[in-house]
């Protein structure tokens, strides 16, 4: 009997240890990612007569695969409807001076983790400081990138956590963009949206960002508790909770960030589709935003 009890204790201890190892690996992946860096740039097919957009969807951290696929399908529709040229890549080696200069806009579609090595980061930084424009979607603003310049200059806010209990919640998006964005598609002043709501340590307005859309942060449950592992992370951003905003570079180029887009349903929402198209049109036609 004692021997069986000993084996039972050993078995249960092993299960607990394996569970803790699994949780530790998952938490590390979400917070830091496992960096894999490409060295060989992809072959590009650029149409110099069109508005060229790079859609980068690499995930070294948490992978929002369904959302990424649905977003890319939507971007292909925009490409056809607006006669643009989109290049889709998960290869971080495309971030080199020569190839980046082909693009008028770079979109980070739910990119997570440390995806670029030092040389590639420097090339992207130079691109943005000279001629580039940026649109980051959802995970592009989480805390897995570990890049001070990226958060300071492109995102303008430091990620704290996201809603977890409940995870996906409904909130009312408030439109603040009528006078600052090219409005081919009219967006209502208020509309309802379900998403995983990101909470940041600071309001991006403190980093000179201009707010396009926001929610009343007091209407969501913003806790980020993970059972018994993390407690009391239930603080939010209060009533003024931006969800889409932009920053201007000295050269007039634009960095836009949207925290919306955790799941594929976000990219099936007509209003969100219209917002993304309006943002890209504003950058292409230099109407509104930083122009």
Secondary structure, DSSP 8 states (H G I E B T S, - for coil): -HHHHHHHHHHHHHHHHHHHHHHHHHHHHHHT-------S-------TTS-EEEEE--BSSS--HHHHHHHHHHHHHHHHHHT-EEEEE--GGG-SHHHHTT-SEEEEES-BS--S-HHHHHHHHHHHHHT--EEEEGGGGSTTS--HHIIIIII-S-EEEE--TTSSEEEEEEE--TTTB--SS---SEEEEEE--EEESS-GGGGT-EEEEEE-GGGS-----BTTTB--------S-EEEEEEEE-TTS-EEEEE---SSGGGGG-HHHHHHHHHHHHHHHHT-BTT-
